[in-house]
Amino acid sequence: MAYRTLNPFTEERIKDYPEHTDAEVEAALATADALFRSDWSRGDIAPRLKVLGRMSELLTERSGELAEAMATEMGKLVEQGAGEIELCAGIAAYYAANAEAFLKPEQVESDLGEAWVQHQPIGVLLAVEPWNFPIYQLIRVIAPAIAVGNPVMFKHAGIVPHCAELFAQLVRDAGAPEGAVTNLYVSSEKVAELIGDDRIQGVALTGSEDAGSKVASKASEKLKKSTLELGGADVFVVLDDADIEAAAEVGTQARLANAGQVCTAAKRFILHEAIADEFLAAFKANMTAAVLGDPLDPKTTLGPLSSGDALKGLTKQVDAAVAAGAKVVVGGKRPDRPGFFFEPTILTDIDRDNPAYFQEFFGPVAMVHVAKDDDDIVRLANDSHYGLGGSIFAGDIDRARALATRIETGMVFINTATTSMPELPFGGVKRSGYGRELGDVGIKEFVNRKLVVVSSGEAAQTVG
């Protein structure tokens, strides 16, 4: 596959990157596997936590460089890029401070005697990551892996090779030994080959449903653990007692941030019928006020999509939705200007037989549904192939809590947009994937929970 930096704002091709050869990949895997068998992975955790602490410092120091690289490669607004790096620095610092406690042995009460579960590394991991958050997607897998002692080889998206090399260099500069984190420019076919290698013991993927099904299938064929964070069609519920102005403002940002290219972006707006017209008017005004422009310009509030292919795909989706009966409230097309831009768009009247109803729009396109009551809201929210996150805006928090319990997603946020924090487990259900990243849950996805028992002397029945 091609690894290339192509600026989505100027449409200028900047640099091509050659794929790693089979010999280079083999040498890198051998180095990672040797590191796993060394004191770095199996010894004292303190040196690994020191690396994480230094990574946090370097992320902060290099925030400007990394944010500019993201803007140039995939169009992220430089301010949003700086916010991404701040989150990444927080994740590294979080695990530096808390990993030792998360991984300490857990005592188990047993009639057999003293028993405990200890958490040990399992081996080299393979991470397959997307372009929309070029540094965050990496660190939420790599930071806990470093703490545990699992070396990581990562294949990043083909449109962000410079971000990939910058991150790999940062980890080395933080003091990690060769093999702890390795950047690979390889094809999907090579990924499948690597999954089949006995030295790879786990696979983490964030990406499309299609990519996830292929990786998970290959991993399960080899009886290897995998985690998947796939697409989402997150709901943004606005109840009749909500602060409409605040909800419309947050909803706009939740749909337009990162040009709408966020798995957990607000995509399906479900409005209580009593406030639907009021919210839609405020939402339309906010969407049309977006300032399209250079992602490096602080005045810009909506940057381009990541690539020409992304623009073509989104345009095709919107056109198909309209052809099937959806109404365009605002936007609906590519503006007449250079760059891979798409207008902020609101679609209504999307029936269940419209192809858009079950789709994920990875761009600044909002689908609006109107519900008559709370039961209708739950019905619409759960009538989806996805189940990643969602938001509920309400005045009555108890009512919102009850709705949150009934909505089938991995995450629900009340009176705020879906977000990510180091301490919050991140992941979904249904076709949004399985497993969790971040928090004390995420660090234990790729560990050997080894049981050790010291017998008190009584004989036990053998089972299993």
KOLFI-633861 format. One record per residue (C-alpha): residue number from 0; residue in one letter; chain; x, y, z. Coordinates in Angstrom, 3 decimals. Example, Ala and Ser with C-alpha at 12.3 -4.5 7.8 and 13.67 -1.06 7.14 Angstrom:
<tilums>
{tilum 0,"a","A",{12.300,-4.500,7.800}}
{tilum 1,"s","A",{13.670,-1.060,7.140}}
</tilums>
This chain:
<tilums>
{tilum 0,"m","A",{0.000,0.000,0.000}}
{tilum 1,"a","A",{1.090,3.626,-0.461}}
{tilum 2,"y","A",{2.444,5.621,2.473}}
{tilum 3,"r","A",{2.245,9.251,1.507}}
{tilum 4,"t","A",{1.916,12.709,3.009}}
{tilum 5,"l","A",{-0.634,14.665,0.950}}
{tilum 6,"n","A",{-1.896,17.936,2.400}}
{tilum 7,"p","A",{-5.739,17.820,2.316}}
{tilum 8,"f","A",{-5.996,21.625,2.424}}
{tilum 9,"t","A",{-3.672,22.384,-0.493}}
{tilum 10,"e","A",{-4.036,18.961,-2.199}}
{tilum 11,"e","A",{-0.245,19.042,-2.498}}
{tilum 12,"r","A",{1.725,15.786,-2.457}}
{tilum 13,"i","A",{4.601,16.309,-0.028}}
{tilum 14,"k","A",{6.468,13.049,0.464}}
{tilum 15,"d","A",{6.291,9.319,-0.281}}
{tilum 16,"y","A",{7.537,6.690,2.164}}
{tilum 17,"p","A",{8.796,3.261,1.035}}
{tilum 18,"e","A",{7.385,0.143,2.655}}
{tilum 19,"h","A",{9.611,-1.837,4.956}}
{tilum 20,"t","A",{11.075,-4.932,3.358}}
{tilum 21,"d","A",{10.364,-8.447,4.607}}
{tilum 22,"a","A",{13.908,-8.584,5.984}}
{tilum 23,"e","A",{13.422,-5.315,7.880}}
{tilum 24,"v","A",{10.140,-6.524,9.353}}
{tilum 25,"e","A",{11.670,-9.830,10.403}}
{tilum 26,"a","A",{14.586,-8.073,12.076}}
{tilum 27,"a","A",{12.210,-5.727,13.920}}
{tilum 28,"l","A",{10.033,-8.607,15.115}}
{tilum 29,"a","A",{13.068,-10.562,16.306}}
{tilum 30,"t","A",{14.246,-7.509,18.265}}
{tilum 31,"a","A",{10.818,-7.018,19.853}}
{tilum 32,"d","A",{10.542,-10.680,20.787}}
{tilum 33,"a","A",{14.027,-10.656,22.330}}
{tilum 34,"l","A",{13.055,-7.594,24.363}}
{tilum 35,"f","A",{9.982,-9.412,25.661}}
{tilum 36,"r","A",{12.254,-12.162,26.974}}
{tilum 37,"s","A",{14.551,-9.680,28.717}}
{tilum 38,"d","A",{14.515,-7.947,32.088}}
{tilum 39,"w","A",{12.935,-4.905,30.434}}
{tilum 40,"s","A",{9.641,-6.747,30.062}}
{tilum 41,"r","A",{9.853,-9.249,32.895}}
{tilum 42,"g","A",{11.710,-7.292,35.528}}
{tilum 43,"d","A",{11.012,-4.285,37.720}}
{tilum 44,"i","A",{8.290,-1.965,36.416}}
{tilum 45,"a","A",{10.114,1.202,37.515}}
{tilum 46,"p","A",{12.252,1.664,34.344}}
{tilum 47,"r","A",{9.157,1.330,32.163}}
{tilum 48,"l","A",{7.215,3.864,34.209}}
{tilum 49,"k","A",{10.160,6.246,33.943}}
{tilum 50,"v","A",{9.864,6.051,30.150}}
{tilum 51,"l","A",{6.156,6.836,30.358}}
{tilum 52,"g","A",{6.838,9.845,32.522}}
{tilum 53,"r","A",{9.405,11.144,30.052}}
{tilum 54,"m","A",{7.014,10.469,27.148}}
{tilum 55,"s","A",{4.470,12.721,28.841}}
{tilum 56,"e","A",{7.047,15.498,29.125}}
{tilum 57,"l","A",{8.187,15.147,25.509}}
{tilum 58,"l","A",{4.614,15.164,24.222}}
{tilum 59,"t","A",{4.069,18.488,25.939}}
{tilum 60,"e","A",{7.373,19.860,24.690}}
{tilum 61,"r","A",{6.703,18.785,21.094}}
{tilum 62,"s","A",{3.009,19.649,21.012}}
{tilum 63,"g","A",{3.429,22.330,18.348}}
{tilum 64,"e","A",{5.434,20.096,16.014}}
{tilum 65,"l","A",{3.004,17.204,16.373}}
{tilum 66,"a","A",{-0.092,19.391,15.933}}
{tilum 67,"e","A",{1.377,20.894,12.776}}
{tilum 68,"a","A",{2.172,17.431,11.413}}
{tilum 69,"m","A",{-1.423,16.336,11.969}}
{tilum 70,"a","A",{-2.757,19.474,10.286}}
{tilum 71,"t","A",{-0.520,18.911,7.278}}
{tilum 72,"e","A",{-1.199,15.182,6.893}}
{tilum 73,"m","A",{-4.895,14.783,7.703}}
{tilum 74,"g","A",{-6.319,18.285,8.131}}
{tilum 75,"k","A",{-6.888,18.467,11.889}}
{tilum 76,"l","A",{-7.237,22.039,13.165}}
{tilum 77,"v","A",{-3.996,22.983,14.901}}
{tilum 78,"e","A",{-5.866,23.909,18.094}}
{tilum 79,"q","A",{-7.595,20.524,18.125}}
{tilum 80,"g","A",{-4.248,18.863,17.455}}
{tilum 81,"a","A",{-2.775,20.584,20.486}}
{tilum 82,"g","A",{-5.739,19.318,22.503}}
{tilum 83,"e","A",{-5.085,15.791,21.270}}
{tilum 84,"i","A",{-1.462,15.972,22.374}}
{tilum 85,"e","A",{-2.484,17.322,25.782}}
{tilum 86,"l","A",{-4.726,14.269,26.195}}
{tilum 87,"c","A",{-1.900,11.979,25.091}}
{tilum 88,"a","A",{0.502,13.516,27.594}}
{tilum 89,"g","A",{-2.153,12.939,30.250}}
{tilum 90,"i","A",{-2.510,9.273,29.273}}
{tilum 91,"a","A",{1.243,8.676,29.543}}
{tilum 92,"a","A",{1.351,10.462,32.905}}
{tilum 93,"y","A",{-1.708,8.557,34.139}}
{tilum 94,"y","A",{-0.149,5.167,33.549}}
{tilum 95,"a","A",{3.211,6.333,34.874}}
{tilum 96,"a","A",{1.445,7.210,38.140}}
{tilum 97,"n","A",{-1.076,4.377,38.392}}
{tilum 98,"a","A",{0.107,1.309,36.473}}
{tilum 99,"e","A",{2.014,-0.220,39.362}}
{tilum 100,"a","A",{-1.113,-0.182,41.522}}
{tilum 101,"f","A",{-3.296,-1.515,38.684}}
{tilum 102,"l","A",{-0.922,-4.427,38.077}}
{tilum 103,"k","A",{-0.212,-5.440,41.658}}
{tilum 104,"p","A",{-1.167,-9.013,42.602}}
{tilum 105,"e","A",{-4.789,-9.511,43.627}}
{tilum 106,"q","A",{-5.441,-11.752,46.601}}
{tilum 107,"v","A",{-8.121,-14.451,46.229}}
{tilum 108,"e","A",{-9.851,-16.077,49.200}}
{tilum 109,"s","A",{-9.632,-19.872,48.827}}
{tilum 110,"d","A",{-10.056,-22.950,50.983}}
{tilum 111,"l","A",{-6.940,-24.370,49.305}}
{tilum 112,"g","A",{-4.675,-21.855,50.954}}
{tilum 113,"e","A",{-2.997,-18.609,49.937}}
{tilum 114,"a","A",{-3.953,-17.593,46.394}}
{tilum 115,"w","A",{-3.370,-14.592,44.194}}
{tilum 116,"v","A",{-3.595,-13.446,40.591}}
{tilum 117,"q","A",{-0.564,-11.700,39.170}}
{tilum 118,"h","A",{-0.467,-9.715,35.941}}
{tilum 119,"q","A",{2.314,-10.526,33.503}}
{tilum 120,"p","A",{3.118,-9.492,29.914}}
{tilum 121,"i","A",{2.070,-11.931,27.191}}
{tilum 122,"g","A",{4.409,-10.943,24.363}}
{tilum 123,"v","A",{4.672,-8.740,21.312}}
{tilum 124,"l","A",{1.469,-6.932,20.325}}
{tilum 125,"l","A",{0.474,-5.730,16.875}}
{tilum 126,"a","A",{-1.517,-2.482,16.701}}
{tilum 127,"v","A",{-3.327,-1.422,13.516}}
{tilum 128,"e","A",{-4.375,2.197,13.831}}
{tilum 129,"p","A",{-6.316,4.847,11.832}}
{tilum 130,"w","A",{-5.515,8.388,10.760}}
{tilum 131,"n","A",{-8.175,10.471,12.495}}
{tilum 132,"f","A",{-6.296,10.802,15.810}}
{tilum 133,"p","A",{-2.749,10.001,14.707}}
{tilum 134,"i","A",{-1.077,10.183,18.127}}
{tilum 135,"y","A",{-3.949,9.429,20.510}}
{tilum 136,"q","A",{-4.851,6.174,18.752}}
{tilum 137,"l","A",{-1.274,5.020,19.230}}
{tilum 138,"i","A",{-0.720,6.027,22.821}}
{tilum 139,"r","A",{-3.890,4.540,24.219}}
{tilum 140,"v","A",{-2.535,1.104,23.171}}
{tilum 141,"i","A",{1.174,1.754,23.624}}
{tilum 142,"a","A",{1.226,3.487,27.026}}
{tilum 143,"p","A",{-0.403,0.585,28.915}}
{tilum 144,"a","A",{1.647,-1.902,26.882}}
{tilum 145,"i","A",{4.876,-0.242,27.965}}
{tilum 146,"a","A",{3.753,-0.354,31.593}}
{tilum 147,"v","A",{2.877,-4.044,31.343}}
{tilum 148,"g","A",{6.034,-4.948,29.404}}
{tilum 149,"n","A",{4.476,-5.924,26.081}}
{tilum 150,"p","A",{6.519,-4.660,23.086}}
{tilum 151,"v","A",{4.318,-3.139,20.370}}
{tilum 152,"m","A",{4.701,-3.120,16.603}}
{tilum 153,"f","A",{2.270,-0.711,14.958}}
{tilum 154,"k","A",{1.000,-0.240,11.450}}
{tilum 155,"h","A",{-0.420,3.249,11.068}}
{tilum 156,"a","A",{-2.702,4.532,8.303}}
{tilum 157,"g","A",{-1.086,5.211,4.947}}
{tilum 158,"i","A",{-1.911,8.925,4.983}}
{tilum 159,"v","A",{-0.116,9.758,8.262}}
{tilum 160,"p","A",{3.394,8.272,7.889}}
{tilum 161,"h","A",{5.142,11.363,9.229}}
{tilum 162,"c","A",{3.045,11.323,12.415}}
{tilum 163,"a","A",{3.943,7.652,12.798}}
{tilum 164,"e","A",{7.680,8.270,12.570}}
{tilum 165,"l","A",{7.493,11.280,14.894}}
{tilum 166,"f","A",{5.791,9.189,17.557}}
{tilum 167,"a","A",{8.233,6.285,17.227}}
{tilum 168,"q","A",{11.131,8.725,17.593}}
{tilum 169,"l","A",{9.525,10.313,20.640}}
{tilum 170,"v","A",{9.299,6.929,22.382}}
{tilum 171,"r","A",{12.969,6.268,21.656}}
{tilum 172,"d","A",{13.907,9.721,22.915}}
{tilum 173,"a","A",{12.001,8.964,26.111}}
{tilum 174,"g","A",{14.459,6.145,26.825}}
{tilum 175,"a","A",{12.587,3.072,25.580}}
{tilum 176,"p","A",{14.924,0.339,24.301}}
{tilum 177,"e","A",{14.958,-0.782,20.686}}
{tilum 178,"g","A",{11.987,-3.059,20.076}}
{tilum 179,"a","A",{9.689,-1.573,22.705}}
{tilum 180,"v","A",{7.742,0.336,20.044}}
{tilum 181,"t","A",{8.266,-0.191,16.303}}
{tilum 182,"n","A",{6.671,1.717,13.422}}
{tilum 183,"l","A",{5.985,-0.432,10.351}}
{tilum 184,"y","A",{5.159,0.741,6.845}}
{tilum 185,"v","A",{3.578,-2.483,5.620}}
{tilum 186,"s","A",{0.615,-3.751,3.605}}
{tilum 187,"s","A",{-2.581,-5.318,4.898}}
{tilum 188,"e","A",{-1.304,-8.624,3.557}}
{tilum 189,"k","A",{1.802,-8.268,5.710}}
{tilum 190,"v","A",{-0.402,-7.538,8.730}}
{tilum 191,"a","A",{-2.206,-10.839,8.178}}
{tilum 192,"e","A",{1.138,-12.590,7.918}}
{tilum 193,"l","A",{2.347,-11.024,11.145}}
{tilum 194,"i","A",{-0.797,-12.047,13.010}}
{tilum 195,"g","A",{0.018,-15.615,12.028}}
{tilum 196,"d","A",{3.520,-15.408,13.500}}
{tilum 197,"d","A",{3.872,-17.179,16.844}}
{tilum 198,"r","A",{5.842,-14.236,18.272}}
{tilum 199,"i","A",{2.795,-11.946,17.982}}
{tilum 200,"q","A",{0.515,-12.663,20.939}}
{tilum 201,"g","A",{-2.197,-10.013,20.672}}
{tilum 202,"v","A",{-3.762,-7.611,18.180}}
{tilum 203,"a","A",{-5.419,-4.240,18.763}}
{tilum 204,"l","A",{-7.244,-2.485,15.941}}
{tilum 205,"t","A",{-9.084,0.786,15.621}}
{tilum 206,"g","A",{-10.666,1.270,12.227}}
{tilum 207,"s","A",{-13.464,0.265,9.910}}
{tilum 208,"e","A",{-15.894,-2.567,10.413}}
{tilum 209,"d","A",{-14.449,-4.331,7.361}}
{tilum 210,"a","A",{-10.854,-4.077,8.607}}
{tilum 211,"g","A",{-11.914,-5.181,12.069}}
{tilum 212,"s","A",{-13.698,-8.288,10.846}}
{tilum 213,"k","A",{-10.650,-9.342,8.819}}
{tilum 214,"v","A",{-8.172,-8.789,11.631}}
{tilum 215,"a","A",{-10.399,-10.421,14.238}}
{tilum 216,"s","A",{-10.971,-13.408,11.964}}
{tilum 217,"k","A",{-7.247,-13.907,11.431}}
{tilum 218,"a","A",{-6.486,-13.473,15.131}}
{tilum 219,"s","A",{-9.181,-15.919,16.222}}
{tilum 220,"e","A",{-7.973,-18.426,13.634}}
{tilum 221,"k","A",{-4.621,-18.348,15.439}}
{tilum 222,"l","A",{-6.290,-18.324,18.900}}
{tilum 223,"k","A",{-4.939,-14.895,19.748}}
{tilum 224,"k","A",{-6.541,-12.164,21.818}}
{tilum 225,"s","A",{-7.789,-9.099,19.948}}
{tilum 226,"t","A",{-9.515,-5.841,20.785}}
{tilum 227,"l","A",{-11.513,-3.831,18.260}}
{tilum 228,"e","A",{-12.689,-0.223,18.315}}
{tilum 229,"l","A",{-14.706,0.226,15.156}}
{tilum 230,"g","A",{-17.294,2.656,13.851}}
{tilum 231,"g","A",{-20.071,4.435,15.624}}
{tilum 232,"a","A",{-23.362,6.161,14.906}}
{tilum 233,"d","A",{-23.611,7.853,18.278}}
{tilum 234,"v","A",{-26.848,9.435,19.409}}
{tilum 235,"f","A",{-27.134,12.974,20.726}}
{tilum 236,"v","A",{-30.406,13.007,22.648}}
{tilum 237,"v","A",{-32.041,16.298,23.583}}
{tilum 238,"l","A",{-34.957,16.055,26.027}}
{tilum 239,"d","A",{-37.768,18.564,26.399}}
{tilum 240,"d","A",{-36.357,19.920,29.690}}
{tilum 241,"a","A",{-32.810,20.450,28.397}}
{tilum 242,"d","A",{-30.983,23.767,28.043}}
{tilum 243,"i","A",{-31.541,24.050,24.287}}
{tilum 244,"e","A",{-28.976,26.750,23.590}}
{tilum 245,"a","A",{-26.247,24.846,25.442}}
{tilum 246,"a","A",{-27.233,21.563,23.810}}
{tilum 247,"a","A",{-27.143,23.101,20.330}}
{tilum 248,"e","A",{-23.717,24.596,20.973}}
{tilum 249,"v","A",{-22.243,21.350,22.284}}
{tilum 250,"g","A",{-23.986,19.356,19.567}}
{tilum 251,"t","A",{-22.439,21.505,16.858}}
{tilum 252,"q","A",{-18.951,20.970,18.220}}
{tilum 253,"a","A",{-19.650,17.289,18.710}}
{tilum 254,"r","A",{-20.545,17.000,15.026}}
{tilum 255,"l","A",{-17.905,19.306,13.502}}
{tilum 256,"a","A",{-14.821,18.538,15.610}}
{tilum 257,"n","A",{-12.080,16.954,13.512}}
{tilum 258,"a","A",{-14.291,17.710,10.476}}
{tilum 259,"g","A",{-16.751,15.148,11.812}}
{tilum 260,"q","A",{-14.216,12.348,11.457}}
{tilum 261,"v","A",{-14.580,10.907,14.946}}
{tilum 262,"c","A",{-15.891,7.453,15.824}}
{tilum 263,"t","A",{-17.691,8.897,18.846}}
{tilum 264,"a","A",{-18.912,12.071,17.140}}
{tilum 265,"a","A",{-22.574,13.015,17.551}}
{tilum 266,"k","A",{-24.118,11.613,14.376}}
{tilum 267,"r","A",{-27.774,10.811,15.068}}
{tilum 268,"f","A",{-29.569,13.684,16.787}}
{tilum 269,"i","A",{-32.733,12.456,18.511}}
{tilum 270,"l","A",{-34.913,15.367,19.593}}
{tilum 271,"h","A",{-37.991,15.314,21.803}}
{tilum 272,"e","A",{-40.832,16.632,19.662}}
{tilum 273,"a","A",{-41.604,19.441,22.125}}
{tilum 274,"i","A",{-38.245,21.150,21.471}}
{tilum 275,"a","A",{-37.367,19.818,17.999}}
{tilum 276,"d","A",{-38.040,23.041,16.077}}
{tilum 277,"e","A",{-36.255,25.212,18.646}}
{tilum 278,"f","A",{-33.170,22.999,18.707}}
{tilum 279,"l","A",{-33.048,22.616,14.931}}
{tilum 280,"a","A",{-33.135,26.391,14.427}}
{tilum 281,"a","A",{-30.234,26.930,16.841}}
{tilum 282,"f","A",{-28.336,23.953,15.433}}
{tilum 283,"k","A",{-28.710,25.231,11.862}}
{tilum 284,"a","A",{-27.453,28.684,12.828}}
{tilum 285,"n","A",{-24.409,27.197,14.525}}
{tilum 286,"m","A",{-23.581,24.845,11.659}}
{tilum 287,"t","A",{-23.803,27.583,9.033}}
{tilum 288,"a","A",{-21.535,29.815,11.130}}
{tilum 289,"a","A",{-18.599,27.393,10.762}}
{tilum 290,"v","A",{-15.510,28.979,9.204}}
{tilum 291,"l","A",{-13.910,26.738,6.573}}
{tilum 292,"g","A",{-10.209,27.251,5.988}}
{tilum 293,"d","A",{-6.585,26.368,6.603}}
{tilum 294,"p","A",{-6.267,24.018,9.613}}
{tilum 295,"l","A",{-3.127,25.954,10.615}}
{tilum 296,"d","A",{-5.132,29.201,10.849}}
{tilum 297,"p","A",{-6.529,29.747,14.379}}
{tilum 298,"k","A",{-9.623,31.432,12.873}}
{tilum 299,"t","A",{-10.669,28.229,11.083}}
{tilum 300,"t","A",{-13.375,26.182,12.803}}
{tilum 301,"l","A",{-13.870,23.494,10.121}}
{tilum 302,"g","A",{-10.969,21.964,8.242}}
{tilum 303,"p","A",{-10.953,19.671,5.216}}
{tilum 304,"l","A",{-11.647,15.966,5.216}}
{tilum 305,"s","A",{-8.559,13.785,5.431}}
{tilum 306,"s","A",{-8.332,12.770,1.783}}
{tilum 307,"g","A",{-9.892,12.889,-1.656}}
{tilum 308,"d","A",{-11.247,9.374,-1.137}}
{tilum 309,"a","A",{-12.939,10.450,2.103}}
{tilum 310,"l","A",{-14.594,13.346,0.287}}
{tilum 311,"k","A",{-15.817,11.142,-2.553}}
{tilum 312,"g","A",{-17.222,8.579,-0.150}}
{tilum 313,"l","A",{-19.089,11.121,1.951}}
{tilum 314,"t","A",{-20.513,12.874,-1.113}}
{tilum 315,"k","A",{-21.793,9.542,-2.432}}
{tilum 316,"q","A",{-23.467,8.770,0.899}}
{tilum 317,"v","A",{-25.240,12.130,1.126}}
{tilum 318,"d","A",{-26.407,11.973,-2.488}}
{tilum 319,"a","A",{-27.820,8.489,-1.908}}
{tilum 320,"a","A",{-29.607,9.615,1.251}}
{tilum 321,"v","A",{-31.235,12.533,-0.567}}
{tilum 322,"a","A",{-32.210,10.339,-3.495}}
{tilum 323,"a","A",{-33.988,8.057,-1.012}}
{tilum 324,"g","A",{-36.019,10.912,0.471}}
{tilum 325,"a","A",{-33.854,12.686,3.038}}
{tilum 326,"k","A",{-34.212,16.479,3.183}}
{tilum 327,"v","A",{-31.214,18.792,3.301}}
{tilum 328,"v","A",{-31.723,21.536,5.893}}
{tilum 329,"v","A",{-28.317,23.052,5.204}}
{tilum 330,"g","A",{-25.187,22.076,3.289}}
{tilum 331,"g","A",{-25.168,18.796,1.416}}
{tilum 332,"k","A",{-22.254,19.217,-0.982}}
{tilum 333,"r","A",{-18.630,20.079,-1.538}}
{tilum 334,"p","A",{-18.063,23.856,-1.530}}
{tilum 335,"d","A",{-16.562,25.539,-4.575}}
{tilum 336,"r","A",{-13.019,25.897,-3.282}}
{tilum 337,"p","A",{-9.720,23.974,-3.232}}
{tilum 338,"g","A",{-9.143,21.361,-0.561}}
{tilum 339,"f","A",{-11.136,18.302,0.466}}
{tilum 340,"f","A",{-13.920,20.255,2.179}}
{tilum 341,"f","A",{-17.544,19.273,2.717}}
{tilum 342,"e","A",{-20.179,21.752,3.878}}
{tilum 343,"p","A",{-21.660,21.406,7.382}}
{tilum 344,"t","A",{-24.798,19.425,6.653}}
{tilum 345,"i","A",{-28.067,18.590,8.408}}
{tilum 346,"l","A",{-30.360,15.856,7.064}}
{tilum 347,"t","A",{-33.926,15.207,8.226}}
{tilum 348,"d","A",{-36.775,12.872,7.188}}
{tilum 349,"i","A",{-34.558,9.797,7.095}}
{tilum 350,"d","A",{-36.854,6.794,7.010}}
{tilum 351,"r","A",{-35.757,3.353,8.100}}
{tilum 352,"d","A",{-35.576,2.137,4.501}}
{tilum 353,"n","A",{-33.210,4.965,3.560}}
{tilum 354,"p","A",{-29.649,3.561,3.249}}
{tilum 355,"a","A",{-28.436,6.423,5.455}}
{tilum 356,"y","A",{-30.492,5.222,8.417}}
{tilum 357,"f","A",{-27.978,2.553,9.420}}
{tilum 358,"q","A",{-24.840,4.204,8.063}}
{tilum 359,"e","A",{-22.021,6.075,9.740}}
{tilum 360,"f","A",{-21.280,9.468,8.157}}
{tilum 361,"f","A",{-17.564,10.129,8.725}}
{tilum 362,"g","A",{-17.703,13.846,8.082}}
{tilum 363,"p","A",{-19.678,16.988,9.079}}
{tilum 364,"v","A",{-23.119,15.485,8.382}}
{tilum 365,"a","A",{-25.816,15.265,11.060}}
{tilum 366,"m","A",{-28.947,13.119,10.845}}
{tilum 367,"v","A",{-31.915,14.452,12.816}}
{tilum 368,"h","A",{-34.793,12.331,14.135}}
{tilum 369,"v","A",{-37.799,13.474,16.183}}
{tilum 370,"a","A",{-39.188,11.326,19.011}}
{tilum 371,"k","A",{-42.513,11.619,20.807}}
{tilum 372,"d","A",{-41.431,10.360,24.266}}
{tilum 373,"d","A",{-38.678,8.571,26.188}}
{tilum 374,"d","A",{-39.672,5.117,24.943}}
{tilum 375,"d","A",{-39.512,6.382,21.374}}
{tilum 376,"i","A",{-36.084,7.876,22.066}}
{tilum 377,"v","A",{-34.793,4.516,23.314}}
{tilum 378,"r","A",{-36.282,2.733,20.319}}
{tilum 379,"l","A",{-34.537,5.069,17.863}}
{tilum 380,"a","A",{-31.278,5.034,19.790}}
{tilum 381,"n","A",{-31.077,1.247,19.888}}
{tilum 382,"d","A",{-32.199,0.721,16.295}}
{tilum 383,"s","A",{-28.587,0.741,15.102}}
{tilum 384,"h","A",{-25.898,-1.715,14.124}}
{tilum 385,"y","A",{-23.449,0.282,16.234}}
{tilum 386,"g","A",{-23.094,0.887,19.959}}
{tilum 387,"l","A",{-20.042,2.973,20.770}}
{tilum 388,"g","A",{-21.040,6.103,22.709}}
{tilum 389,"g","A",{-23.777,8.666,23.072}}
{tilum 390,"s","A",{-24.912,11.816,24.849}}
{tilum 391,"i","A",{-28.099,12.843,26.630}}
{tilum 392,"f","A",{-28.967,16.465,27.371}}
{tilum 393,"a","A",{-31.566,16.868,30.085}}
{tilum 394,"g","A",{-32.659,18.959,33.043}}
{tilum 395,"d","A",{-33.860,16.002,35.094}}
{tilum 396,"i","A",{-30.702,13.976,35.739}}
{tilum 397,"d","A",{-32.584,11.007,37.191}}
{tilum 398,"r","A",{-34.567,10.776,33.971}}
{tilum 399,"a","A",{-31.330,10.956,31.980}}
{tilum 400,"r","A",{-29.762,8.236,34.136}}
{tilum 401,"a","A",{-32.728,5.966,33.426}}
{tilum 402,"l","A",{-32.378,6.556,29.693}}
{tilum 403,"a","A",{-28.616,5.969,29.828}}
{tilum 404,"t","A",{-29.247,2.553,31.378}}
{tilum 405,"r","A",{-31.592,1.605,28.510}}
{tilum 406,"i","A",{-29.414,2.782,25.612}}
{tilum 407,"e","A",{-27.281,-0.001,24.135}}
{tilum 408,"t","A",{-23.799,1.494,23.905}}
{tilum 409,"g","A",{-20.425,1.130,25.568}}
{tilum 410,"m","A",{-20.491,4.706,26.873}}
{tilum 411,"v","A",{-23.108,7.362,27.661}}
{tilum 412,"f","A",{-22.377,10.956,28.694}}
{tilum 413,"i","A",{-25.001,13.175,30.310}}
{tilum 414,"n","A",{-24.965,16.914,29.566}}
{tilum 415,"t","A",{-21.629,16.726,27.778}}
{tilum 416,"a","A",{-20.353,15.397,24.493}}
{tilum 417,"t","A",{-18.837,11.924,24.284}}
{tilum 418,"t","A",{-15.174,12.293,25.108}}
{tilum 419,"s","A",{-12.056,10.454,26.252}}
{tilum 420,"m","A",{-10.061,10.773,29.466}}
{tilum 421,"p","A",{-7.140,8.643,30.672}}
{tilum 422,"e","A",{-9.131,7.157,33.542}}
{tilum 423,"l","A",{-12.310,6.330,31.559}}
{tilum 424,"p","A",{-12.596,2.894,29.868}}
{tilum 425,"f","A",{-13.210,3.412,26.139}}
{tilum 426,"g","A",{-15.043,0.946,23.879}}
{tilum 427,"g","A",{-18.349,-0.259,22.526}}
{tilum 428,"v","A",{-20.723,-3.102,21.728}}
{tilum 429,"k","A",{-22.452,-4.505,18.645}}
{tilum 430,"r","A",{-20.535,-3.707,15.441}}
{tilum 431,"s","A",{-18.591,-1.011,17.272}}
{tilum 432,"g","A",{-16.245,-3.731,18.495}}
{tilum 433,"y","A",{-15.196,-5.303,21.766}}
{tilum 434,"g","A",{-12.643,-4.847,24.510}}
{tilum 435,"r","A",{-11.736,-1.652,26.317}}
{tilum 436,"e","A",{-8.834,0.760,26.220}}
{tilum 437,"l","A",{-7.683,3.219,28.911}}
{tilum 438,"g","A",{-8.413,3.208,32.624}}
{tilum 439,"d","A",{-7.623,0.287,34.899}}
{tilum 440,"v","A",{-9.682,-1.964,32.596}}
{tilum 441,"g","A",{-7.687,-1.211,29.448}}
{tilum 442,"i","A",{-4.288,-1.998,30.932}}
{tilum 443,"k","A",{-5.409,-5.579,31.678}}
{tilum 444,"e","A",{-6.640,-6.454,28.168}}
{tilum 445,"f","A",{-3.282,-7.938,27.168}}
{tilum 446,"v","A",{-1.926,-9.511,30.339}}
{tilum 447,"n","A",{-1.602,-13.042,31.612}}
{tilum 448,"r","A",{-3.773,-13.133,34.720}}
{tilum 449,"k","A",{-1.768,-15.893,36.275}}
{tilum 450,"l","A",{-3.193,-17.686,39.301}}
{tilum 451,"v","A",{-0.715,-18.844,41.942}}
{tilum 452,"v","A",{-1.825,-20.985,44.888}}
{tilum 453,"v","A",{0.182,-22.027,47.934}}
{tilum 454,"s","A",{-1.577,-25.099,49.310}}
{tilum 455,"s","A",{-2.472,-25.286,53.003}}
{tilum 456,"g","A",{-1.953,-29.031,52.821}}
{tilum 457,"e","A",{-5.440,-30.283,51.994}}
{tilum 458,"a","A",{-5.827,-32.427,48.892}}
{tilum 459,"a","A",{-7.854,-30.963,46.049}}
{tilum 460,"q","A",{-9.881,-32.648,43.336}}
{tilum 461,"t","A",{-8.325,-32.395,39.878}}
{tilum 462,"v","A",{-10.606,-30.881,37.262}}
{tilum 463,"g","A",{-10.287,-29.420,33.763}}
</tilums>
